[in-house]
Amino acid sequence: MSDTFFSGAPHWTWFIIPYFFIGGLAGGAYFLAAILEWFGRPDDRPVVRTGYDVAAVGAIVSGLLLTVDLGRPLRFWHMLFQSDNLPAVVFKAWSPISFGAWAILLFGLFSVLSALGARAEEGRLRNPVLRAVGSAVQGRALAKVIAAVGGLFGFFVAAYTGVLLAVTNRPIWADSPWLGALFVTSGASTGAATLILLAPGRGATARSLAWLSDFDFKALIVELLILVVFIASLWPIRQVWVSFWGLLLLVGVVGAGIVAPLRLHADPARAARLVLLGGFLLRVTTLLASEGIAHYRVALGQ
Amino acid sequence: MVTITRKHAAAASEAMGFFTDTTVCIGCKACEVACKNWNQLPATHGGVSEMSGDSYDNTRKLDGTHWRHVKFIEQFDGPYNGRWLMMSDVCKHCVQAGCLEVCPTGAIIRTQFDTVVIQSDVCNGCRACIAACPFGVIDMNPVAGTAQKCTLCHDRLEVGLEPACAKACPTDSIQFGPIDELRERAQKRLTQLHAMGEKRAQLYGDDPNGPLGGLNSFYLLVDEPEKYGLPRNPQLPSRNLKKAGTFSAASAAVLGLLALVGLRKKRMDEQASAN
């Protein structure tokens, strides 16, 4: 039996699951927008602007979900600053929840700046202060720099949630080093899927959408491969999948969330909806499969 | 029974801890009661009794409102053939503590007594420490909204008193004192038990070169650690950081490459069709 079975569950459930999903999706969407910011053509701008908007909203919602999930939400800032020694910061490079808190804050900052630039580009900012900020970062070298750094933070936010789970002592999470890789790939595929669904409303061209759809197809193949490796790496504790969560992983994540969208490649909108469903169920299964294992039952041989 | 002196408390150069000899535990739960009482821990379910239904042990596990828990391990093969193993479980105050390692707020600290304490006024209830502890010791205190566990009665230690549980233990199953002294005492007891024919007797967590640099709350057991709900080889959560981080970065790089290659291919296809 793995030594992880003697640990306690942290009750990371219905605020953390959507956070992992939305944070990953936002990070993936920003990363793709940043790629197009640097290497795209003018007709890719609607996708870029959509990506920045998705990232900014996603980062803000992620921060709110994380805060609400705390036992003492008003102390959320204790993650960032030493409560008794302001303004000294708290930062542990070896603790994903510590550097992740900083990453989500900085990702939020970059994505909001980029989103303001995108709104200024469309002439949709009325507030003079926001318009000034948006204009400063719009269509200039600064926008590219922000996109580059924000894009890295985006992928960081998508990945660190999986690394955070690996850096515990819980069954499944700490029994495999592949969750970070799986989550960043899922973040990329769900980010692309979100852009496929939302960017047409901002005037995205068929060419841009085709690139997104092609990327999503490839990301799903990578995700499937990593998922197989992840499950194989858990072979010593394979009994954990003999449960509802194992069935959901097989049917919901692999079947509906990866294989079906791959087969529906010719219908990107339908495929994208299924990718989003699969990405959400991936977080549901990986978190709840471990959360459901109660250590005292293991200790009593039940 | 050991009472530390004010000299111990003031000097604080010595690591203090518990040696729990499970062979003399009678399951009276006096330690649980003393702990609850001294630390003013709230009742669960509003004080309504809740039976486990499958054991005489109704506490079941350590959590944010039960910092001591006497485990009843029932090894029965038929109604008249078997034995009870009793073990008063508590935070291990690991020399290398997983909870302290991951805590993002700095709420978890190592004290002058080499114990590990959660400062409830700093903790924000993120619960990372719960998942990081290899022993399942920490949990939320629903009244405080923070993660809590045994402090090794830090407030009592500071004024030269021994922890409430050790003070209350009627059989000296829970022994408190400087770790070096406790290790010597544990070795003597182990030798005694082996000489008496109890060959299954073993120490758990006493080795400073063992897992987690040794435990400042260690045990004498008469069965395998797993039977007591203890991991054989507890580890720090950071053991996975490097590998998980590398795999994530590699996957991100592959995805970035796929995005760029796709963009380039699209351009080349367009150029080809334009020509």
Interface residues (C-beta under 8 A of the other chain):
Chain A: M1 D3 T4 F5 F6 S7 G8 A9 P10 H11 W12 F31 L32 I35 L36 F39 G40 D69 L70 G71 R72 P73 R75 F76 H78 M79 Q82 S83 D84 V90 K92 W94 S95 P96 I97 S98 A101 F155 A158 A159 Y160 G162 V163 L164 A166 V167 T168 N169 R170 W173 A174 P177 W178 L179 G180 A181 F183 V184 T185 A188 R207 A210 W211 D214 F215 K218 A219 V222 I226 H295 Y296 V298 A299 L300 G301 Q302
Chain B: D54 S55 R60 K61 L62 D63 K71 I73 G98 E101 V102 C103 P104 T105 G106 A107 D121 V122 C123 N124 G125 C126 R127 A128 I130 A131 A132 C133 P134 F135 G136 V137 I138 D139 M140 A144 G145 T146 A147 E226 K227 Y228 G229 L230 P231 R232 N233 P234 Q235 P237 S238 N240 L241 K243 A244 G245 F247 S248 A249 A250 S251 A252 V254 L255 G256 L258 A259 L260 G262 L263 K266 E270
